[in-house]
Amino acid sequence: MSAQTTPNKFVNQVMGSLIKKGTNLLGCQPGKWLFVFIDDLNIPQVDSFGDQPTLETLRYTLQTGSAIDAKKNQIRPISDLTFITACHSPSSGRSVPSKRLLQSFSIFALPDPAAKQLFHIYSVRLGRFLNISEFPLDVRASLFVLVSACLVMYYRVSINILPTPSKVHYIFNLRDLAKLSQVAQSDVAIFYKHLNATISGYFKITLDTTKYLDNPLLFCNFLKSDDRLYQQLHDWRQCCPIFLDYQMRHNLSEHSTLNMVFFKEAVEHVLRICRVLQQPGGHLLLIGLDGTGRKTCLQLASFISGHLMSQLNVKRGYSYQEFRDDLKVVSVRFLGLS
């Protein structure tokens, strides 16, 4: 759920997954049962009366075994349905679900895993990756030291780089052990300070942090078109002739025309977008003023990554139903779904 989830949207999503079994009854196909998983249960907004209409709709469905069909203005019984939900502890933007709703569930509270448990989980995951990828023995031998250093680094960053009103995204969780969170430039020095201390303690080496602040690490997998090997760039200028070639090929094969100037920051930004787009389920949000080149960078990175691109025609009065229709068009065009 989200802060924009309304009772009608919730009911329509549930009823859309069921079939008509009788005059007014909705359910699953014979011999089947539908499990509905609801994440972020306590995010829907609280109204001026202190209620959450969306959660009250869920409570009504659970306790009466029926749903209110707003289109036909009638109550429709439903069957063959089980709800499973999950939510985080109440905090900023998250409220406490009502006891009337919670009494309909069996509640399981999962505490944060201890450091020992995290060490075991990530040792298994990283160890499997190192073995499958056939890394050298000296790299595989550093498995436990590497996992320990990552955990210490995670705890240090979580304690020392706290969220503020201007940096609300500084909320670090276990996903950040596998991905690098976006960090403001002013806090990069703090990050490298703790990184240097961690590496010095576990690997007995010292980093020249000024080197990485002035020249960040750059990686790509398109230096050689015939061999998509992910490798490090020693100079951002290596990408300029490659990007120029991709830009010319894009202009010959696509309807739109790119005319991009490849300076240092633009090259780094395209590399970041390529890295995200080539990850399974990768997605990103580009924020900036009009005319800063966000769309141009995305078009080039999408073409390099071999992705097809579609743009929504958002205008004044653009409705939720129009978004659903556009999503269907994209699904038919790119995924072959009907």
C-alpha positions as a printed NumPy array, in Angstrom:
array([[  0.   ,   0.   ,   0.   ],
       [  0.946,   3.653,  -0.258],
       [ -0.275,   6.998,   1.027],
       [ -2.379,   7.291,  -2.171],
       [ -4.141,   3.924,  -1.813],
       [ -7.886,   4.547,  -1.605],
       [-10.651,   2.12 ,  -0.578],
       [-11.95 ,   1.932,  -4.163],
       [ -8.502,   1.103,  -5.561],
       [ -8.024,  -1.586,  -2.928],
       [-11.415,  -3.194,  -3.563],
       [-10.967,  -3.067,  -7.352],
       [ -7.581,  -4.797,  -7.111],
       [ -9.004,  -7.585,  -4.958],
       [-12.18 ,  -8.079,  -6.993],
       [-10.201,  -7.962, -10.239],
       [ -8.401, -11.156,  -9.184],
       [-11.633, -13.095,  -8.562],
       [-14.261, -14.615, -10.835],
       [-18.032, -14.752, -10.595],
       [-19.166, -18.015,  -8.975],
       [-22.841, -17.291,  -8.421],
       [-25.463, -14.625,  -8.767],
       [-23.495, -12.25 ,  -6.582],
       [-20.636, -14.37 ,  -5.191],
       [-16.996, -13.787,  -6.159],
       [-14.26 , -16.377,  -5.672],
       [-11.493, -18.415,  -7.274],
       [-11.643, -21.166,  -9.84 ],
       [-12.652, -24.579,  -8.432],
       [ -9.832, -26.146,  -6.436],
       [ -7.836, -22.908,  -6.12 ],
       [ -7.298, -20.379,  -3.332],
       [ -6.132, -16.773,  -3.595],
       [ -3.525, -15.376,  -1.197],
       [ -3.337, -11.567,  -1.199],
       [ -0.1  , -10.146,   0.22 ],
       [ -0.302,  -6.514,   1.373],
       [  3.013,  -4.798,   2.099],
       [  3.367,  -1.537,   4.066],
       [  0.02 ,  -2.022,   5.766],
       [  0.355,   1.047,   8.009],
       [  1.245,   3.619,   5.322],
       [ -2.259,   4.702,   4.104],
       [ -3.053,   8.234,   5.219],
       [ -5.061,   9.017,   8.341],
       [ -8.054,  11.3  ,   7.754],
       [ -9.135,  14.265,   9.883],
       [-11.09 ,  11.927,  12.185],
       [ -8.043,   9.767,  12.926],
       [ -9.263,   6.856,  10.793],
       [ -7.693,   5.067,   7.843],
       [-10.55 ,   4.403,   5.383],
       [ -8.498,   1.945,   3.326],
       [ -7.689,  -0.189,   6.367],
       [-11.294,   0.046,   7.54 ],
       [-12.316,  -1.353,   4.159],
       [ -9.877,  -4.228,   4.673],
       [-11.265,  -4.816,   8.182],
       [-14.816,  -4.904,   6.813],
       [-13.802,  -7.46 ,   4.183],
       [-12.059,  -9.655,   6.755],
       [-14.875,  -9.616,   9.293],
       [-17.87 ,  -9.87 ,   6.963],
       [-16.427, -11.893,   4.083],
       [-17.731,  -9.368,   1.574],
       [-16.674,  -6.254,  -0.315],
       [-18.488,  -3.085,  -1.301],
       [-18.762,  -2.704,  -5.083],
       [-18.88 ,   1.084,  -5.546],
       [-19.678,   0.821,  -9.271],
       [-22.832,  -1.257,  -8.74 ],
       [-23.518,   0.212,  -5.286],
       [-23.953,  -3.193,  -3.688],
       [-22.297,  -5.571,  -1.234],
       [-20.769,  -8.65 ,  -2.861],
       [-19.745, -11.716,  -0.813],
       [-16.298, -13.144,  -1.565],
       [-14.745, -16.547,  -0.859],
       [-11.545, -18.56 ,  -1.38 ],
       [ -9.432, -15.657,  -0.157],
       [ -6.739, -15.156,   2.513],
       [ -4.924, -11.915,   3.357],
       [ -1.278, -11.8  ,   4.443],
       [  0.161,  -8.432,   5.452],
       [  3.452,  -6.922,   6.574],
       [  4.41 ,  -3.575,   8.028],
       [  7.283,  -1.768,   9.69 ],
       [  7.256,  -0.405,  13.213],
       [  5.285,   2.867,  13.544],
       [  7.499,   5.823,  12.658],
       [  7.44 ,   8.94 ,  10.491],
       [  4.777,   8.397,   7.821],
       [  3.661,   5.096,   9.388],
       [  0.736,   4.918,  11.776],
       [ -0.434,   2.283,  14.252],
       [ -3.126,   0.017,  12.733],
       [ -6.31 ,  -0.114,  14.766],
       [ -6.849,  -2.969,  17.215],
       [-10.127,  -3.761,  15.456],
       [ -8.116,  -4.573,  12.334],
       [ -5.267,  -6.389,  14.073],
       [ -7.63 ,  -8.738,  15.917],
       [ -8.418, -10.372,  12.558],
       [ -4.788, -11.457,  12.087],
       [ -2.325, -13.798,  13.73 ],
       [  0.594, -11.468,  14.495],
       [  4.264, -12.432,  14.257],
       [  6.899,  -9.88 ,  15.317],
       [ 10.316, -10.305,  13.675],
       [ 13.201,  -8.552,  15.48 ],
       [ 16.185,  -7.188,  13.597],
       [ 18.71 ,  -9.987,  12.95 ],
       [ 21.777, -10.015,  15.164],
       [ 25.279,  -9.454,  13.794],
       [ 26.012, -13.195,  14.026],
       [ 22.97 , -14.01 ,  11.911],
       [ 23.845, -11.331,   9.355],
       [ 27.375, -12.685,   9.143],
       [ 26.051, -16.166,   8.337],
       [ 23.511, -14.898,   5.767],
       [ 25.951, -12.747,   3.82 ],
       [ 28.781, -15.279,   4.088],
       [ 26.575, -17.841,   2.362],
       [ 25.384, -15.389,  -0.318],
       [ 28.796, -13.936,  -1.088],
       [ 30.492, -17.333,  -0.865],
       [ 28.094, -18.8  ,  -3.422],
       [ 28.716, -15.831,  -5.742],
       [ 32.515, -16.135,  -5.465],
       [ 32.409, -19.877,  -6.164],
       [ 30.012, -19.668,  -9.109],
       [ 31.998, -16.815, -10.672],
       [ 35.254, -18.795, -10.217],
       [ 37.196, -16.05 ,  -8.469],
       [ 40.867, -16.768,  -7.66 ],
       [ 41.605, -18.65 ,  -4.442],
       [ 43.111, -15.613,  -2.721],
       [ 39.864, -13.684,  -3.317],
       [ 37.691, -16.543,  -2.044],
       [ 39.938, -16.875,   1.008],
       [ 39.066, -13.309,   2.029],
       [ 35.326, -14.132,   2.246],
       [ 34.924, -13.932,   6.032],
       [ 37.15 , -10.871,   6.376],
       [ 35.211,  -9.096,   3.619],
       [ 31.815,  -9.88 ,   5.172],
       [ 33.014,  -8.751,   8.614],
       [ 34.33 ,  -5.485,   7.172],
       [ 31.044,  -4.842,   5.329],
       [ 29.023,  -5.396,   8.496],
       [ 31.232,  -3.081,  10.535],
       [ 31.004,  -0.467,   7.786],
       [ 27.205,  -0.784,   7.739],
       [ 26.921,  -0.271,  11.494],
       [ 29.348,   2.664,  11.462],
       [ 27.474,   4.454,   8.671],
       [ 24.086,   3.795,  10.308],
       [ 25.28 ,   5.275,  13.6  ],
       [ 27.334,   8.214,  12.324],
       [ 25.356,   9.38 ,   9.251],
       [ 21.868,   9.979,  10.586],
       [ 18.801,  11.243,   8.669],
       [ 17.942,  14.935,   8.85 ],
       [ 15.017,  16.955,   7.437],
       [ 17.124,  17.8  ,   4.368],
       [ 18.485,  14.229,   4.031],
       [ 15.501,  12.065,   4.831],
       [ 16.788,   9.284,   2.557],
       [ 19.68 ,   8.577,   4.942],
       [ 17.814,   5.605,   6.396],
       [ 20.168,   2.676,   6.006],
       [ 18.937,  -0.908,   6.135],
       [ 20.204,  -4.344,   5.188],
       [ 19.722,  -3.706,   1.463],
       [ 22.573,  -1.221,   1.69 ],
       [ 24.978,  -4.093,   2.333],
       [ 24.398,  -5.11 ,  -1.266],
       [ 23.799,  -1.71 ,  -2.873],
       [ 25.373,   1.727,  -2.551],
       [ 22.944,   4.347,  -1.261],
       [ 22.864,   7.832,  -2.729],
       [ 24.871,  10.195,  -0.51 ],
       [ 25.395,  13.961,  -0.636],
       [ 28.862,  15.098,  -1.672],
       [ 29.435,  16.783,   1.701],
       [ 29.057,  13.429,   3.461],
       [ 31.309,  11.429,   1.137],
       [ 34.352,  12.441,   3.189],
       [ 32.698,  11.035,   6.328],
       [ 31.939,   7.804,   4.488],
       [ 35.535,   7.409,   3.297],
       [ 36.817,   8.176,   6.796],
       [ 34.929,   5.207,   8.247],
       [ 35.724,   3.09 ,   5.185],
       [ 39.435,   3.773,   5.66 ],
       [ 39.236,   2.84 ,   9.352],
       [ 37.393,  -0.398,   8.534],
       [ 39.799,  -1.437,   5.757],
       [ 42.788,  -0.594,   7.941],
       [ 41.421,  -2.776,  10.746],
       [ 40.531,  -5.805,   8.605],
       [ 42.85 ,  -5.68 ,   5.578],
       [ 45.826,  -3.825,   7.146],
       [ 46.043,  -1.287,   4.313],
       [ 45.439,   2.462,   4.135],
       [ 43.462,   4.204,   1.407],
       [ 44.364,   7.543,  -0.137],
       [ 40.834,   8.932,   0.169],
       [ 41.624,  12.13 ,  -1.745],
       [ 42.355,   9.998,  -4.806],
       [ 38.852,   8.503,  -4.808],
       [ 37.159,  11.794,  -3.952],
       [ 38.732,  13.517,  -6.961],
       [ 38.535,  10.509,  -9.314],
       [ 35.663,   8.174,  -8.408],
       [ 35.756,   4.564,  -9.553],
       [ 34.112,   4.059, -12.95 ],
       [ 33.046,   0.712, -14.402],
       [ 31.256,  -0.321, -17.589],
       [ 30.714,  -3.392, -19.76 ],
       [ 30.776,  -1.889, -23.248],
       [ 34.433,  -1.04 , -23.868],
       [ 34.443,  -3.977, -26.284],
       [ 31.226,  -4.524, -28.193],
       [ 31.888,  -8.238, -28.742],
       [ 32.759,  -8.981, -25.11 ],
       [ 30.468,  -7.46 , -22.465],
       [ 33.053,  -7.715, -19.7  ],
       [ 32.45 ,  -5.501, -16.675],
       [ 35.731,  -3.669, -16.16 ],
       [ 37.187,  -0.52 , -14.661],
       [ 37.766,   2.704, -16.554],
       [ 41.004,   4.506, -15.779],
       [ 39.869,   7.713, -17.492],
       [ 36.361,   8.931, -18.246],
       [ 37.56 ,  10.07 , -21.681],
       [ 37.748,   6.401, -22.742],
       [ 33.963,   6.461, -23.022],
       [ 33.7  ,   9.512, -25.28 ],
       [ 34.378,   7.796, -28.655],
       [ 32.236,   4.823, -27.606],
       [ 29.35 ,   7.078, -26.584],
       [ 29.712,   9.014, -29.843],
       [ 29.437,   5.76 , -31.801],
       [ 26.332,   4.686, -29.857],
       [ 24.832,   8.142, -30.359],
       [ 25.285,   7.923, -34.14 ],
       [ 23.762,   4.428, -34.215],
       [ 20.844,   5.664, -32.103],
       [ 20.171,   8.578, -34.457],
       [ 20.155,   6.222, -37.452],
       [ 17.795,   3.659, -35.907],
       [ 15.474,   5.687, -33.65 ],
       [ 12.934,   8.419, -34.358],
       [ 14.465,  10.916, -31.918],
       [ 17.885,  12.517, -32.419],
       [ 20.524,  12.831, -29.711],
       [ 23.134,  15.576, -29.733],
       [ 24.989,  15.129, -26.47 ],
       [ 28.177,  16.831, -25.269],
       [ 30.337,  14.338, -23.386],
       [ 31.879,  16.13 , -20.433],
       [ 33.033,  14.432, -17.217],
       [ 29.812,  14.674, -15.181],
       [ 27.623,  13.618, -18.127],
       [ 29.777,  10.548, -18.796],
       [ 29.681,   9.555, -15.124],
       [ 25.899,   9.967, -15.058],
       [ 25.371,   7.796, -18.15 ],
       [ 27.59 ,   5.116, -16.595],
       [ 25.503,   5.15 , -13.422],
       [ 22.258,   4.821, -15.388],
       [ 23.698,   1.933, -17.43 ],
       [ 24.739,   0.142, -14.253],
       [ 21.249,   0.413, -12.766],
       [ 19.354,  -0.486, -15.953],
       [ 21.415,  -3.645, -16.439],
       [ 20.61 ,  -4.963, -12.969],
       [ 17.669,  -7.383, -12.605],
       [ 14.662,  -5.217, -11.775],
       [ 16.845,  -2.109, -11.771],
       [ 15.082,   1.237, -11.632],
       [ 16.014,   4.797, -10.727],
       [ 14.527,   8.251, -10.234],
       [ 16.23 ,  11.138, -12.051],
       [ 15.665,  14.464, -10.31 ],
       [ 16.693,  17.815, -11.765],
       [ 15.606,  21.013, -13.441],
       [ 14.32 ,  21.097, -17.005],
       [ 17.104,  21.292, -19.564],
       [ 19.737,  19.573, -17.409],
       [ 19.972,  16.567, -19.734],
       [ 18.199,  13.89 , -17.7  ],
       [ 16.186,  12.582, -20.656],
       [ 19.183,  12.68 , -23.013],
       [ 21.354,  10.703, -20.588],
       [ 18.553,   8.19 , -20.084],
       [ 17.953,   7.743, -23.824],
       [ 21.625,   7.065, -24.486],
       [ 22.003,   4.724, -21.502],
       [ 18.845,   2.86 , -22.485],
       [ 20.108,   2.383, -26.051],
       [ 23.524,   1.194, -24.813],
       [ 21.848,  -1.29 , -22.456],
       [ 19.664,  -2.659, -25.263],
       [ 16.375,  -1.511, -23.732],
       [ 13.306,  -0.156, -25.48 ],
       [ 12.045,   3.183, -24.204],
       [  8.52 ,   4.513, -23.781],
       [  7.439,   7.905, -22.436],
       [  4.105,   8.768, -20.84 ],
       [  2.26 ,  11.75 , -22.257],
       [  1.415,  13.37 , -18.921],
       [ -0.781,  16.447, -19.232],
       [ -3.106,  18.525, -17.095],
       [ -5.841,  16.326, -15.674],
       [ -3.911,  13.088, -16.334],
       [ -5.928,  10.491, -14.412],
       [ -5.224,   7.144, -12.817],
       [ -7.326,   5.396, -15.466],
       [ -5.234,   7.002, -18.237],
       [ -2.093,   5.737, -16.503],
       [ -3.534,   2.201, -16.428],
       [ -4.382,   2.452, -20.143],
       [ -0.852,   3.651, -20.966],
       [  0.572,   0.802, -18.892],
       [ -1.494,  -1.695, -20.888],
       [ -0.179,  -0.226, -24.162],
       [  3.411,  -0.566, -22.929],
       [  2.765,  -4.161, -21.799],
       [  1.372,  -5.109, -25.205],
       [  4.152,  -3.324, -27.095],
       [  7.183,  -4.525, -25.135],
       [  6.07 ,  -7.687, -23.322],
       [  3.565,  -9.106, -25.777],
       [  0.895,  -9.243, -23.056],
       [ -2.775,  -8.798, -23.803]])
